[in-house]
Structures are given as structure tokens and as C-alpha cells.
């Protein structure tokens, strides 16, 4: 059964009590990331991004301020970035991915959230939102609920963490229900068909900026916003499900925290696809893009 608004409000309130999240609306909470956690995630994100981009081109130089990597991405959109900006890690970057995941777990632990999470909707991924809108029917530029996707359920939360780049002209806007809420609004659909539901929501006025993060119930509608002259923005948008909600994963992409929590410590998540395999081929499997993988313990 789809949770009511009342139940969602109570659940978020309980989550805020157990963690460092602060509730700002019935369905939205926010927090500040500690400088050392942010710096750690920024470093591992740069390494992962550089590794994933270099993987598809030999033409790229490495430099400490990262300008050439960003310029390269702006000029030739690399093949291994999906229409919504998800960077699809391949086996050659498994070590960089492990360090990236470790930095995320350190952050989640520091805000008391890690031990509340039972499943991640998929292994956390880095996202780069370039300055151009996507025309896809499920583009994040359209107002949407994450519960509309085939991978989420109506019982997920999403954590939005901007990592670096332009958050002034390239950001996420969040919306809250105006004065009513119907559970059927959360049934799966294409983002492009969500306009009417969007009209029942209003701007929640959440300040999306580096140093802050947002955790929202999936009944929150949101949308990527690109203003004129927008530059790329790198972020982590991570779906998860709390403990005591489901006894087993609800679809192939859900991954238990305990299965991946030691990644970067005593295990690696090794992806089977190589940079020699095209993204088209990976996405044509109709599975989450990091689904083809194995865990190696050491
Ligand atoms: Fe979303």
C-alpha cells in the first residue's frame, strides 16, 4: 500500500530525530556536510570522473585544477554519460569507484544516516549535469517524483548532494504539495506525463548549494533547473530505503547496505563491462547500468 502523507510526515520526523537531518517541510529535510567529508567526496569524485572520462578517450590530460577534464566534457560529451548525466563506471575504474563509495559511506556515517539504510536503490553513482536540457521522456529536467521510475518504490528517499561546479545556474528545485495529496500521484509513469500532478505542488524554496544536502521523501517533486549560461554541475543523487520496510529487494537494482558497505575497505565492486563495451549495449539490457558486476573480497 502506498503511504499516506501523514505517515510520510511521521516517518521523516522519526528519521530526523535519529540523524543530523533537519526537517524543513512535511517531506523534505536538509543538512550541512562537514568540510572534511565534502573535501573527501570532492577528491574521490574528481578521480572517478577523470578515470571514467579517460576510459573513453586517450586525448585527455590530467591537471590538478581539473580544468582540462571539464573542458573535454563540455566540448565532446563522452559516450559513457547517460541522458540524465549518470556516469557509468566500467571495470577499468573499479578501484576509483571503491574509493568514491568509501567517501560516501564516511559522510553517511558522519550524519548518522548509514545505519538507518537497508537498501540503496542502486549502487550510488556520480552525476554530471551539463548545461543542456535532455529531450528524453524521463529527463530530470521535467518535474517528477522518483517513485515514478521503474527502480524506486513509493517508499524511498533521495539524498541530493552537490559536489562541485555551477549550482547557481544549474541546480535542483524542490516542490511540496499545495493543500492536498493523493497516493495515486505516486504510481509509476513517464516524467513527461506528470505535468498535471506538478500543478498540485508549489516551490518548497530549498537552497541547493555546495556544503548543504537535501533528503526528501519520494513524494517530493523535483526538477533539474538550467538557467542561461549554465556550466556543468557534479552531484550525487542517491535513492535509499530505510530498515524495516521490505524483507527482500523489490527489484534487481536494489542493493543491501551490508553487501556493499565494505567496498573500499575489504572488498571491491568490480564491473563486468569494459570501456570497450558501448553504453548503448549496456542500456539495451534494460537493467540498471551498474547491475553487471561482482563483489570481490580481499
Ligand atoms: Fe529525480
Boltz pocket constraint, residues with backbone or C-beta under 6 A from the ligand:
constraints:
  - pocket:
      binder: B
      contacts: [[A, 140], [A, 144], [A, 145], [A, 146], [A, 222]]
      max_distance: 6.0
